[in-house]
């Protein structure tokens, strides 16, 4: 499952769905984001 990213206007929030680091960065880049942009909040979850 791909990570979920929410743009809250001034912040970008990442909902980590358990994807590996090898899959996370490419998924963010595919969404037009850089990993450094997702610094406001990371929500850890086990979405299935």
Phi, psi and omega per residue, in radians:
X1 nan 2.396 -3.133
X2 -1.334 2.678 3.075
X3 -1.168 2.700 3.107
X4 -1.875 2.281 3.138
X5 -2.114 2.303 3.096
X6 -2.044 2.236 3.088
X7 -1.658 1.948 -3.095
X8 -1.686 0.416 3.133
X9 1.590 -1.295 -3.140
X10 -1.687 -0.171 -3.107
X11 -2.365 2.625 3.019
X12 -1.963 2.229 -3.080
X13 -1.976 2.304 3.136
X14 -1.846 2.202 2.993
X15 -1.746 1.837 -3.079
X16 -1.372 2.022 -3.073
X17 -1.688 0.202 3.094
X18 1.669 0.128 3.102
X19 -1.178 2.577 -3.125
X20 -1.212 2.816 3.110
X21 -1.053 -0.552 3.115
X22 -1.140 -0.471 3.137
X23 -1.681 -0.413 -3.056
X24 -1.178 -0.882 -3.083
X25 -1.077 -0.833 3.099
X26 -1.080 -0.617 3.124
X27 -1.152 -0.711 3.096
X28 -1.141 -0.766 -3.138
X29 -1.117 -0.612 3.099
X30 -1.141 -0.473 3.105
X31 -1.527 0.044 3.119
X32 1.474 0.344 -3.115
X33 -2.052 2.720 2.995
X34 -1.871 2.606 -3.103
X35 -0.967 -0.605 -3.120
X36 -1.177 -0.320 3.118
X37 -1.340 -0.339 -3.072
X38 -1.732 1.281 -3.091
X39 -2.112 -0.198 -3.065
X40 -1.197 -0.814 -3.059
X41 -2.815 2.363 3.016
X42 -2.106 2.120 3.140
X43 -1.797 2.078 3.135
X44 -1.578 2.250 -3.114
X45 -2.601 2.994 3.099
X46 -2.162 1.079 3.116
X47 -1.078 2.455 3.093
X48 -2.484 nan nan
